[in-house]
């Protein structure tokens, strides 16, 4: 996106490429260098004293700002990471409003969190708009904003050469800002959009917005997602029969650029399925079992029915932005839960899944898409620096969507996840830290948040009941194939309730 990398941000292994004249992201691409923001950590993996002071001062200044609460969370998350960008001097900081974040999440499902570091780096402007390249009127800055509704989107700025200070890159034009706070010599502004959005996310949203059918579908879902479905009132759903379980036939399709260099093998797939079974049966380990957060046995398991590797570079790279690239490999009928894994993703998304109530159960669209960075064991197998998502909980999370669960933060504090025993949450959490965003404890340990894998632990009883209800109602063929006697797994003396009521 044109953001220039300074020498301080380059690792020693890039010394030949990072000379006195810093390179752009595009120039790194041309050199064929494989990089990630995790690899952009400072030498030694620690911030300078000045940077640490800036991070702490800004977090303190935003503590009581209700309209920048999610930006404060993102700011604290980035500050806690070894790849946090070094900040120095005085200047201006442009952070997205909560409303801008809500629009962002409608287009970027499950973002790959390390990219937030690039956003923070770009949102910091030591010149406070006084650069000779500044092209926006006073009170505005160039940035990116996407309305949920295509007809309300700001027109693409025709001046392709327009830049804001620090070469933040092209956006949709000038977005309004409001002075929110000052700490020391740092002025913090609330922006109506995103300043310096990472190029992967910007390209992802641009491609998705160009797909008119997808834009209209986003609009429809925004209106209808909170509407009542057949399993909406979880408190009225009956208990799952103690003597039954669902064993879901599951298939994995691995999209590779080159089959001989795909970094996922059959053993890893089997390990991922075994881990999914641990999560859904409430058996993931916790440091202190007596203090473990809510986790129930959902009586749902997964059986690996099939796996195949396909050599399809478009699917491997761009299927999150153009989901039809993954859907074309889903040639099965309604009888399988299908995962498609992207092994060279260029969108900056961790996972994506379709809800069962949105499609007929035999539709090709009804798939789960996973970034290989979030596949169990991938980071260890490739010696990748960031192990945040290496446990494989993203497959559990996205599988939950495909079987009928919403995010814990769906609908914000209005409790839109249809679950009576998960506390409402204003925004997703990227840290294992309870911010009490809706005055009660945030469900950061729940699989349906965006917490790191080390924090996710289980599902609640009402999520379990909704899972069973949604599969039976909207994926009846899969339900019929999966329903089995629990046999010896059932606790002695447990009542065997039949499928009644809304089941």
Buried (B, 14 or more C-beta within 10 A) or exposed (E): BBBEBEEBBBEEEBEEBBEEEBBBBEBBEEEEBEBBBBBBBBEEEEBEEEBBBBBEBBBEBBEEBEBBBBBBBBBBBBBEBBBBBBBEEEBBBBBBBBBBBBBBBBBBBBBBBBBBBBBBBBBBBBBBBEBEBBBBEEEBBBBBBBBBBBEEBBEEBEEEEBBBBBBBBBBBBBBBBEEBBEBEEBBBBBBBBBBBBBBBBBBBBBBBBEBEEBBEEBBEBBEEBBEEBBBBBBEEBBBBBBBBBBBBBBBBBBBBBEEEEBBBBEEBBBBBBEBBBBBBBBEBEEEEEEEBBBBBBBBBBBEBBEBEBBBBBBBBBBBBBBBEBBBBBBEBEBBBBBBBBBBBBBBBBBBBBBBBBBBEBEBBBBBBBBBBBBBBBBBEBEEBBBBBBBBBBBBBBBBBBBBBBBBBBBBBBEBBBBBBBBBBBBBBBBBBBBBEBBEEBBBBBBBBBBBBBBBBBBBBBBBBBBBBBBBBBBBEEBBEBBBEEBEEBBEEEEEEBEBEEBB
